[in-house]
Amino acid sequence: MLEHDLKRELELLDEQGCLRSLRQLGSRSGIRIQHEERSMLNLSSNDYMGYASSEGLVREFYSGQTEENLLSGYGLGSSASRLLTGNHPVYAHLESALEAAYGRPALVFGSGYHANIGILTALAGKDDLVLADKLVHASLLDGLRMLPCECRRYPHLDTERLRQILKKTRSDYRRVFVVTESVFSMDGDCSALSDLAELKREFDLVLYIDEAHGVGVRGETGLGLCEEQDVLDDVDIIVGTFGKALAGHGAYAVCAQPVKDYLVNKSRSLIFTTALPPVVVNWNAWILEKALRDKAGRSRLAELSGRFREAVASCGMPTAGSSHIVPAICGENERALELATCLSDSGYLAMAVRPPTVPAGTARIRFSLSAAMSWDDISGIIPVLSQGGAR
């Protein structure tokens, strides 16, 4: 019965153009990846700064491996949670480096998903209210579903509507958490964090910003949009990830010391999961140091992204945002799939994004650009889009 029902549901997904499957991909070499026995330009990775695909960086990192630090710095398993014996010494090094960068304590989690389902569920109680931007990531939505308090979603980036909600409801709750992303992953658009900081001061809010797509890419030293908009000290909880621009694995929360201590005691996604392996934490700390100094890479990516976004719009393809994530919005699922195939035939691996990841009628090609790319690498995309955008 179960298998029959699931088979039918899968058939319906296929009919709607929403069926997903795991792709068999080959080796990576810089900005290119092997797919279907061809070398293709990889435009579907979150390796925004090109660190993960840099053979030179990987070699440099492993050149520091010695007999003395083999297990402590390069071990492949931690075999316990952080509260047992998994909190190996490189964790302290990484969290100290984050604290030095942000000027506040930091707590490392196993992934961005772990952070987003574990922080609010630890902090928000039944007498609180959580207000979240309508388009926050699925990991945050899953965390909201687990909360014992009321949760509402305000229209995307609409701070005026958020203000209206706060005027009517703030006095009814003990604490109000406002939750949003800095750079949104599907449209590449950005929050007005300075406006949210003003609302925080006016209404005594707890401000939670997910910087998954901002860290490493935005800001003078790569600390994200909070740094770029000069609100680092105004945001109560900043969540960053190592798995995108920083080319590693795991995530972190920047917060006050009492908040960190409370999360260590109450955040179930931290307490009840195996700690990251030493080699991963060591890499995260090593690449963080380089990223903080890579102002030239961030400038190069910003310039490339702006030029590409303008070119996409000139093809008659609706686009959005102002970041390194450039969507070409197709509308219907079938059209997005067809355009992805045309791009693939031309040597570009840029995948179609369809509902429920994005709202119905907004299927798109999501181009993730990298600082390791040049205009010559991506300029051939424009003729393909011109043909697709003219339909």
C-alpha positions, 0 to 999 in steps of 0.5 A, a space after each residue: 500500500 505504501 509503495 503504491 501510494 508513493 509511486 502515484 505521488 511520484 508520477 504526479 510530481 513528474 506530470 507537474 515537472 517537479 520530479 527530482 533525482 540525484 545526478 551522477 557527477 564526476 570530478 571537479 577541476 577549478 570552475 569546471 565539473 564532469 557531467 555526462 562524460 563532459 567537462 562543464 562550467 559549474 554554475 550550480 555550486 555555492 562555491 562563491 569565492 572559488 575556494 572549494 575548487 582550488 587545488 592549490 588551496 587544498 594542497 597548501 592546507 594539507 602541507 601543514 599535516 605532521 605526525 604530531 597533528 595528524 589526529 588532532 588536526 586532520 582526523 576523519 571522525 570525532 565519534 562523539 557529541 561536543 558535550 562528550 568527547 567530540 569537542 576537540 581542540 581545533 573547535 576552540 581555535 575556530 571559535 576564537 577566530 570567529 570571536 576575534 573577527 566579529 567581536 562577540 562569542 561564537 558557537 559552531 554547529 554541525 550545519 546551517 540546518 542544525 543551527 536554524 532548527 536548534 537556536 530558535 527552538 531553544 530560545 523562544 518560549 510559549 509567551 513569545 512571537 516569531 516574525 519571519 520573512 515569507 521567503 526564509 530558507 526551509 531550515 528556518 521554516 522547519 525550526 518555526 514548525 517546532 516552536 511552542 509559540 506563535 509564528 507569523 510570516 510577513 511579506 518578503 522584505 516588507 519592513 513597513 508591513 512588519 512595522 504595522 504588525 509590531 505596532 499592533 502586537 508587540 505589547 502582547 508578547 514577552 519577547 518578539 524575534 524577527 527572523 530573516 536572511 541577509 542575501 536570499 538564496 533564490 532571488 539573490 535579493 538583500 534585506 535592508 538590515 539597517 531598517 530592521 535595526 531601527 525596528 529593533 531599537 523601537 520595539 525591543 526585538 531580538 534580531 536573528 539574521 541568517 547570513 548563509 549566502 552573505 558570509 565570505 562574499 559581502 562586507 569589507 572583511 567578508 563577514 556578510 551583509 551585516 558588516 556591509 550595512 554596519 549593523 554587526 552590533 545591532 543583530 542579536 544572533 548572526 548565523 553564518 555557514 562554512 558550507 558555501 563561500 567558505 568552502 567547508 562544512 558546518 555553521 556558527 552563531 555569533 551572539 552574546 555569551 549568555 546566549 551561547 551558554 544557554 544554547 550549549 545547554 538547551 539547543 538539541 541540534 547541538 547537544 544530540 549530534 556527533 561533532 564535526 571531524 577535526 579535519 573539517 573544523 581545522 579547514 574551516 579555521 584555516 580558510 576563514 583566515 584567508 577569506 577575511 583578507 580576500 577583498 580583491 576576490 569579493 570585488 571581482 565577484 561583485 563586478 562580474 555579477 553586476 555585469 552578468 545580471 545586466 546581460 541577463 536582463 537585456 536578453 528579455 529574461 526577468 531577473 532579480 536581486 543585487 548579488 552573486 546569485 543571478 536568477 533567470 526567471 522562466 515562469 513555467 517548470 517545463 520552460 525552465 527545464 528546457 532552458 537548462 537542457 539548452 545550457 547543458 548542451 552548450 557546456 553550462 551546468 545551470 540547473 532549473 529550480 522549481 516549486 516548492 523551492 520557489 513559488 509556483 509560476 516562478 521556475 528559474 535558472 539559478 546562476 551561482 557565480 564565482 570569483 574564480 570565473 571571468 567574463 570570458 567563462 560566462 559570456 557564452 550563456 547570453 546567446 543561449 538566454 537570448 533565444 530562450 528569452 525571446 519565446 
